[in-house]
Amino acid sequence: MPTMKAVRLHEHGGPEVLRYDEVPVPEPKPDEVLVRVHAAGVNPPDWYFREGMPDVPPELRPTFHLPLIPGTDVSGVVEAAGAGVDGFAAGDEVFGLLRFPDPGADAYAEYVVARASDLARKPAAIDHVHAAGVPMAGLTAWQYLIELGHDHPSPFQAARHRPMPLGPGVTVLVNGAAGGVGHFAVQLAKWKGARVIAVASGGHESFLRELGADEFIDYTTSRPEEVAHDVDLVLDTVGGPGSRRFLRTLRPGGALYPVYFAEIDPAEAAEKKITVTATQVRANGAQLAELGSLLEAGTLRVRLDSTYALADARKAHERAARGHLQGKIVLAI
């Protein structure tokens, strides 16, 4: 049986639990393709899974089967297609978000099997390393701001997330604008014609203005809730207890979209007539193809914070833990 290199978790813990192992090459099922991975994106769920998701309520926590190969974002070349797969053949360059939110998509590896419906053709204008930085972050921004594109219920709320229409005359504030989701959100909002306020630390200002931000707020020197007013939509990629402060920036009838768990007082939001809604990103090859068209045209750009070899996945997670990312971390395989 052929083997490959992969990074696996044999136990939950810090970056030190990531082990570089020799494992069998997987075989595609009838609806899957085997992809030779050229690069794998690093995303927050990767370290949440690594840690065992201790901060997630037990009823929302997935079942882990160790050892586990982490990672969901890949860019690579189709090695073989399972019986019945249409649209992809050996030699095609593809990228995708695989299987999320289920653990075990197995992206930190030299080969991975993927559902054909999770994949799109890689834009020729960008290389595999940049393409691997797109799927989860780009689809998260797309599904929050442009089109949800799925009917899966959210684990965070009963109501279905419905993106606010964006266009001229709409002001969007993006908190955590320099990160993976944030830097795509800034660009997508501008693509739709909205006015964009970017919130990040001061070192990211020139980068975010290059992406089209109309206004920049350095949260280390100013409180966004004291500077921004009459905002139509806040996309908060940070979440947590600090999310509620953005209620003060919104006009009556506005919306707050926290990407991660947020602590919002429903009564306060209702009093201000503000809609607070969230969703969970899902794999969607068709939406990824739309993002690919924007990347091909140069309308959307991917920023790489840093790249690491597959064997150095531990260092990539250590980089993530230090925070203040500008764009994406990617493993070049």
RANOR-V705428 format. One record per pair of residues at least 12 apart in sequence whose C-alpha atoms are under 7 Angstrom apart, sorted by the first residue. I is the first residue (numbers start at 1). J is the second residue. D is the distance in Angstrom with one decimal. If there is no record, write none. Layout:
BEGIN
i j d
I J D
I J D
END
This chain:
BEGIN
i j d
1 24 6.7
2 24 5.9
2 25 5.8
3 22 6.4
3 23 5.4
3 24 4.2
3 25 5.0
4 22 5.6
4 23 5.5
4 24 6.1
4 25 5.7
4 110 6.0
5 20 6.9
5 21 5.7
5 22 4.8
5 23 6.3
5 109 6.0
5 110 5.9
6 20 5.8
6 21 5.4
6 22 6.3
6 23 6.7
6 108 5.8
6 109 4.1
6 110 6.4
7 19 5.3
7 20 4.5
7 21 5.9
7 69 5.9
7 108 5.6
7 109 6.4
8 20 6.6
8 21 6.8
8 67 6.1
8 68 5.3
8 69 4.4
8 70 6.7
9 50 6.8
9 66 6.7
9 67 5.2
9 68 5.1
9 69 6.3
10 66 5.6
10 67 4.5
10 68 6.8
11 66 7.0
12 50 5.4
12 51 5.0
12 52 5.6
13 50 6.2
13 51 4.8
14 51 6.5
15 314 5.0
15 317 5.9
15 318 6.4
16 314 6.3
18 314 6.0
20 311 5.9
25 111 6.4
26 112 6.6
26 113 6.5
27 113 6.9
28 82 5.6
28 113 5.6
29 82 5.6
30 82 4.4
30 83 4.6
30 84 5.9
30 85 6.8
31 82 5.9
31 83 6.9
31 84 6.4
31 85 5.6
31 115 6.0
31 116 6.4
32 81 6.4
32 82 5.4
32 85 6.8
32 113 6.3
32 114 5.3
32 115 4.4
32 116 5.4
33 78 6.7
33 80 5.8
33 81 4.3
33 82 5.6
33 113 5.6
33 114 5.5
33 115 6.5
33 116 6.2
34 78 5.9
34 79 5.4
34 80 5.2
34 81 6.2
34 111 6.9
34 112 5.8
34 113 4.5
34 114 6.6
35 76 6.1
35 77 5.5
35 78 4.4
35 79 5.3
35 111 5.6
35 112 5.4
35 113 6.1
36 76 5.5
36 77 5.2
36 78 6.2
36 79 5.9
36 110 6.0
36 111 4.6
36 112 6.8
37 74 6.4
37 75 6.0
37 76 4.4
37 77 6.7
37 109 6.9
37 110 5.2
37 111 5.3
37 112 6.9
37 333 6.7
38 75 5.9
38 76 4.7
38 128 6.2
38 332 6.3
38 333 5.0
39 74 5.8
39 75 5.4
39 76 6.7
39 128 5.9
39 129 5.3
39 132 5.7
39 330 6.8
39 331 5.5
39 332 4.5
39 333 5.2
40 73 5.4
40 74 4.4
40 75 6.5
40 107 6.1
40 108 6.2
40 132 5.3
40 330 5.8
40 331 5.1
40 332 6.7
41 73 4.9
41 74 6.2
41 132 4.9
41 133 5.0
41 329 6.3
41 330 4.5
41 331 6.2
42 71 6.7
42 329 5.4
42 330 5.6
46 70 5.9
46 71 5.6
60 155 6.9
62 102 7.0
64 103 6.9
68 104 6.1
69 104 6.0
69 106 4.5
69 107 6.9
69 108 6.2
70 104 6.2
70 105 6.7
70 106 5.3
70 107 6.2
70 108 5.9
71 105 6.2
71 106 5.7
71 107 4.4
71 108 5.5
72 97 5.5
72 98 5.0
72 100 6.7
72 105 5.4
72 106 6.7
72 107 5.2
73 96 5.9
73 97 4.8
73 98 6.4
73 107 6.3
73 132 5.8
73 135 5.9
73 136 6.6
74 95 5.5
74 96 5.7
74 97 6.8
74 107 6.2
74 132 5.0
75 94 5.8
75 95 4.1
75 96 6.7
75 128 5.3
75 131 6.0
75 132 4.9
76 93 5.7
76 94 5.6
76 95 6.4
76 128 6.5
77 91 5.7
77 92 5.5
77 93 4.4
77 94 6.0
78 90 4.8
78 91 5.3
78 92 5.3
78 93 6.4
79 91 6.4
85 116 6.9
93 121 5.9
93 122 5.5
94 119 6.3
94 120 5.5
94 121 4.3
94 122 4.5
95 119 5.7
95 120 5.7
95 121 6.3
95 122 5.4
95 131 6.6
95 132 6.7
96 118 5.7
96 119 4.5
96 120 6.3
96 135 5.6
96 285 6.9
97 118 6.1
97 135 5.1
97 136 5.8
97 283 5.3
98 114 6.2
98 118 5.9
98 283 6.2
99 283 6.4
100 282 6.0
100 283 6.3
101 282 6.9
108 310 6.9
110 333 6.7
117 284 6.8
117 285 5.4
118 283 5.5
118 284 5.4
118 285 4.6
119 285 4.7
120 285 5.2
120 286 7.0
120 288 6.1
120 289 5.3
121 289 6.8
122 292 6.8
123 292 5.5
123 295 6.7
123 296 5.5
124 296 6.8
125 296 5.3
129 330 6.6
129 332 6.2
130 302 6.1
130 304 7.0
132 330 6.8
133 302 6.9
133 328 5.7
133 330 6.3
134 302 7.0
135 288 6.8
137 180 5.4
137 181 4.5
138 181 6.3
138 184 5.9
139 281 6.7
139 288 6.8
140 181 6.5
140 281 5.3
141 181 5.7
141 184 6.3
141 185 5.1
143 281 6.8
144 163 5.9
145 163 5.3
145 164 6.9
146 163 6.1
147 163 6.5
148 162 7.0
154 279 5.3
154 280 6.0
156 278 6.9
156 279 7.0
161 277 5.8
161 278 5.9
161 279 6.0
166 189 6.9
166 192 5.9
166 194 6.0
167 192 5.1
167 193 4.5
167 194 4.8
168 193 4.9
168 194 5.0
169 194 6.5
170 194 5.1
170 195 6.2
170 232 6.1
171 194 5.8
171 195 4.7
171 196 5.9
171 231 5.4
171 232 5.3
171 233 6.5
172 194 6.7
172 195 6.1
172 196 4.9
172 197 6.2
172 231 6.4
172 232 6.1
172 233 4.8
172 234 5.8
173 196 5.8
173 197 4.5
173 198 5.9
173 231 6.9
173 233 6.3
173 234 4.7
173 235 6.3
174 186 6.8
174 197 6.3
174 198 5.1
174 199 6.0
174 234 5.9
174 235 4.9
174 236 6.0
175 198 6.4
175 199 4.8
175 200 6.7
175 235 6.3
175 236 4.8
175 237 5.9
175 238 6.8
176 199 5.9
176 200 5.4
176 236 6.8
176 237 5.6
176 238 6.0
177 198 5.5
177 199 5.7
177 200 5.8
178 200 6.3
178 204 6.5
178 208 6.8
178 325 6.8
178 326 5.1
178 327 6.1
179 325 5.5
179 326 5.3
179 327 4.8
179 328 7.0
180 327 4.6
180 328 5.3
181 237 6.9
182 237 6.5
183 327 6.6
186 213 6.6
187 211 6.0
187 212 6.6
187 300 6.4
190 212 6.5
195 214 6.3
196 213 5.2
196 214 5.4
196 215 6.6
197 213 6.0
197 214 6.0
197 215 4.7
197 216 5.7
198 213 6.0
198 215 6.2
198 216 4.9
198 217 6.2
199 216 6.0
199 217 4.8
199 218 6.1
199 219 6.4
200 217 6.6
200 218 5.5
200 219 6.0
201 218 4.9
201 219 5.7
201 220 6.0
202 218 5.0
225 245 6.1
225 246 5.8
225 248 5.7
225 249 5.3
228 249 5.4
229 249 4.5
229 250 6.2
230 249 6.1
230 250 5.1
230 251 4.3
231 249 5.9
231 250 4.5
231 251 5.7
232 250 5.9
232 251 6.1
232 254 4.7
232 255 6.4
233 250 7.0
233 254 5.7
233 255 4.8
233 256 5.8
234 255 6.4
234 256 4.8
234 257 6.1
235 256 6.2
235 257 4.8
235 258 6.1
236 257 6.0
236 258 4.7
236 259 6.0
237 258 6.1
237 259 4.9
237 260 6.5
238 259 6.9
238 260 6.4
239 258 5.4
239 259 6.3
239 260 4.9
239 261 5.6
239 262 4.7
240 261 5.6
240 262 4.2
240 263 5.7
241 262 5.8
241 263 4.8
243 262 5.9
243 263 6.6
243 264 6.9
244 263 6.6
244 264 5.2
247 269 7.0
252 272 5.6
252 273 5.3
252 274 6.1
253 273 5.1
253 274 5.1
254 274 5.1
254 275 6.4
255 274 5.3
255 275 4.6
255 276 5.8
256 275 6.2
256 276 4.8
256 277 6.6
257 276 5.9
257 277 5.3
257 278 5.6
258 278 6.0
259 278 6.4
303 326 6.9
303 327 4.6
303 328 6.3
304 327 5.2
304 328 4.8
304 329 6.2
305 325 6.1
305 326 5.1
305 327 5.1
305 328 5.1
305 329 5.5
306 328 6.9
306 329 5.0
306 330 6.6
307 329 5.8
307 330 4.8
307 331 5.6
307 332 6.5
308 330 6.5
308 331 4.8
308 332 6.0
309 331 5.4
309 332 5.2
309 333 6.0
310 331 5.5
310 332 6.3
310 333 5.5
316 329 6.9
END
